[in-house]
Amino acid sequence: MKPQIASIYHTTSGSFGALASAFIVESLGAMIPWLIVMFCVVIADLVSGLFKSYKIREKIRLSRAIRDTMAKIVTYFAVVVCACFTTVAAGGDGDIEKYVCLLVILIEAISILGNILKFHGYDLDFNKVVSLIIAKKFDVAKEDVEDTIKPSKKVRK
């Protein structure tokens, strides 16, 4: 390799390494709090699901519960990391990671609410709830509200 090309190669690779490490350090600083919150919410969903299964006397398969929880953690981790990288790459002005983490919390809160309602003998029909919220925006009759939460087929004894 010619000396001029070698110096250009080493200069660009050194500059890129410094920029990439600074980008990752800044992104990690932005994502650590969101990852902690996301992890706590997913663990709360795991605990509520195990508690629900215990109370309604379903067979608890701990390996399946942990496997499903790990899949959620990996998926949510990837989404939060992408959101934090996007925010840092965009100059840090947006709140993308905040809204993504709030979406994760909303999804898990619906799951936790469903576990709590099932423990008390009710099923939460999420599709009906979403359609009801959308329909309320356009003034829908109250008869549509009645089927949103219905009694569960499995009632604890």
GIRAPE-V54626 format. One record per pair of residues at least 12 apart in sequence whose ideal C-beta (glycine too) atoms are under 10 Angstrom apart, sorted by the first residue. I is the first residue (numbers start at 1). J is the second residue. Records with the same first field share a line. If there is no record, write none. Layout:
I = J  J
This chain:
22 = 88
23 = 85  88  89
24 = 85  88
25 = 88
26 = 84  85  87  88  89  92
27 = 81  83  84  85  86  87  88  89  92  97
28 = 81  84  85  88
29 = 84  88
30 = 80  83  84  85  87  88  92  96  97  98
31 = 77  80  81  82  83  84  85  87  88  97  101
32 = 84
33 = 97  101
34 = 76  77  80  81  83  84  97  98  100  101  102  104  105
35 = 73  76  77  80  81  84  97  101
37 = 80  101  102  104  105
38 = 72  73  76  77  79  80  100  101  104  105  108
39 = 73  76  77  80
40 = 105  108
41 = 72  76  101  104  105  106  107  108  109  111  112
42 = 68  69  70  72  73  75  76  77  104  105  107  108  111
43 = 69  73  108
44 = 105  108  109  111  112  115
45 = 68  69  72  107  108  109  110  111  112  114  115
46 = 62  65  66  68  69  70  72  73  108  111  112  115
47 = 65  69  112  115
48 = 108  111  112  113  114  115  116  118  119
49 = 65  68  69  111  112  114  115  118
50 = 62  65  66  69  115
51 = 115  116  119
52 = 112  114  115  116  117  118  119  120  156
53 = 65  115  118  119
54 = 119
55 = 115  118  119  120  156
56 = 115  118  119  120  121  152  154  155  156  157
57 = 154  156  157
58 = 118  154  156
72 = 104  107  108  111
75 = 104
76 = 100  101  103  104  105  107  108
77 = 104
79 = 97  100  101  103  104
80 = 96  97  100  101  104
81 = 97  100
82 = 96  97  100
83 = 95  96  97  98  99  100  101  103  104
84 = 96  97  100  101
85 = 97
86 = 100
87 = 100
110 = 124  126  129  130
111 = 124  126
113 = 126  129
114 = 126
117 = 149  152
118 = 152  154  155  156
119 = 152  156
120 = 152  155  156
121 = 151  152  153  154  155  156
122 = 149  150  151  152  155
123 = 149  150  151  152  153  154
124 = 148  149  150  152
125 = 147  148  149  150
126 = 148
127 = 148
128 = 144  145  146  147  148  149  150
129 = 145  148  149
130 = 148
131 = 144  148
132 = 144  145  147  148
133 = 148
